Amino acid sequence: MSVSGASNLGADVTSSSSQTYSGAVDISADVTLAGSTINFGSTVNDTGTTTATDHVLTITGALDLDG
């Protein structure tokens, strides 16, 4: 699965293959990404504005950070 451009993740994403996020990614909820490889080609940002609203990103599979 490949996502180009900016994206906002607010729910879990599960795939049997790799997931590639080429643009900036905003995390707007606690999210689990599950796949063979999770690749980020740009920034990953939490949309929470305080410690009380920080969101958790959980990766299941190999992680490839390029951003």
N, C-alpha and C positions, 0 to 999 in steps of 0.2 A: 504494500500500500504506500502510495506516495502523495504527500500534500505539498503543493508549491504555494508560495505566498504566505502571508501571515495567517495564523490560526489561533482560535481560542478553545482550549480543552476544558470542558465542564463535566465530562463523564468518562467512564472507563472505555478503553479501546483494546480489543483482543483480536489478534489475527494469528494464523498459522505460519505466516511468512514474516518478512521484515516490515518495519514501519519507518518511513523517511519523512521528516518534517524539514523542508528546505528553508522556509522563512521563519521569522520570529514567532515564538509560541508563548501565549499567555495561559497560565493555569488559573482557572476561576473557581475550582472546587478541589476536594481531595480526589486525585485521579490515579488509576493504575493503568499503565501501558504494558501489554503482554504480547510478545512476539519473539521470533527467532533473534532479531537484532532491532534495536530502537536507535535511530540515527537522528541527531539534531544538527542541522547545518548552519544555524544562527543562534540567537539568544533564546533563553527560556526564562520567563519572568512570572512571578506570582502577582496576581492582581489584588491580593490582600493589602490593606493599607495600615494595619496594626498587627502586632503579635497575635492578638486574639483572632484575627481573620486570616492568618497565614494558612496556606494550603499545602498538603503533602502530595508529592509526586513519587509514586512507587513504580519501579521498572522491574519487570519479570522477563528475563532474557539478557542477551549481551547488549551493552550500551556503547554507542560510538558518538562521542561529542566532537563536533567539528567547529562549532560556533564560538 
